[in-house]
Amino acid sequence: MFIVVSYDIVDDRRRTRLHRVLKNFGSRVQYSVFECVLEPKDFTRLQATVQPMIKRDDQVRYYRLCEHCERQVIAIGGTVTQPPGTLVV
């Protein structure tokens, strides 16, 4: 599944920790946005890892893109996360 994770973390230290965690699950595409191609069990593990890090004033959002929506993503500049099974010619 293709997951877009965005976050707004108030504390610099927690923000850095979250960034390090997310790097293990996906690719950073904006300052506080990651794209992740995950199996359901890995998505569950990601959520379980992130949850204890989040405090009252923080926000983390997960956007699951369906296969049709995923094909509609338009990216200008940067690198584009390629879902499994994608062939780039």
N, C-alpha and C positions, 0 to 999 in steps of 0.2 A: 504494500500500500504506500501511497505517496502522501507524506505529511509535511505541512508547512508549520513551523513553530516560530512564533513571535513572542518577544518578551520585553517587559519594561520593569527593571529591577532598580530599586531606589539606592541600595547600598553597593558601592564599588566592589567590595570584597565578594559579596554574594553573586554579583553580576559576573565577575571573573570566574568564579567556581561554576556557575551555570554554563557559561561559554565553554569551559573545558569539558564539561559533561556532554554538551550537545555536539562538540567536535567528534566525539566517539560514535555518534549516531547518524551524522549527516554532514552536509556542506553549508558553510556560511555563505549567504547570498546578499545580505545587507548587514548593517551593523548589529541589529538585533533580530535577524531573521535567518532561520536555517531551513533547508529542504532535506528531508530524510526519506529514503526508500527503505521501508521496514517490513519485516514479517510481523504478524499480530503479537507474537510473544515478545518481540523486541520493543514494540510500541508500549506494551504493558510494562516492560522493564524500564523503559525511558520515563514513563509517568511515575512509576514507583521511586525512581531515583530523584526526580525533580521535586516531587511533592514536599518532602521534608525541608527543602531548601527555601521554599517560598514563604514569605512573611506577609503580614496584613496589607501593606501598601504596594506589594509587588503584583505583577500580572504575568501569566504565561498562557498563551493561547495555542491550541492545536487545531489546525485546519486539515481535515482529511479530504483529499481531492479524488473524486471518482475517476475512473479511467477516461471517460469522455472529457471531464473538466481538465484533467492533466494534459490532454492533447491540445487544449485551448490556451495553455499558458504561453504568453508572449514575453520573451526576455530580450532586452536590448543591452548589450555590453555585459561584461563579466562572463563567468562560466555557467553553463546550464547543467543542472543535475539530470543525468540520464537514467530513467527507470530501467529495471532489469528487462532484458529482452529487446532493448532498443538498439537498433543498428544505425550507426551514423556513417554515411558514405560521403 
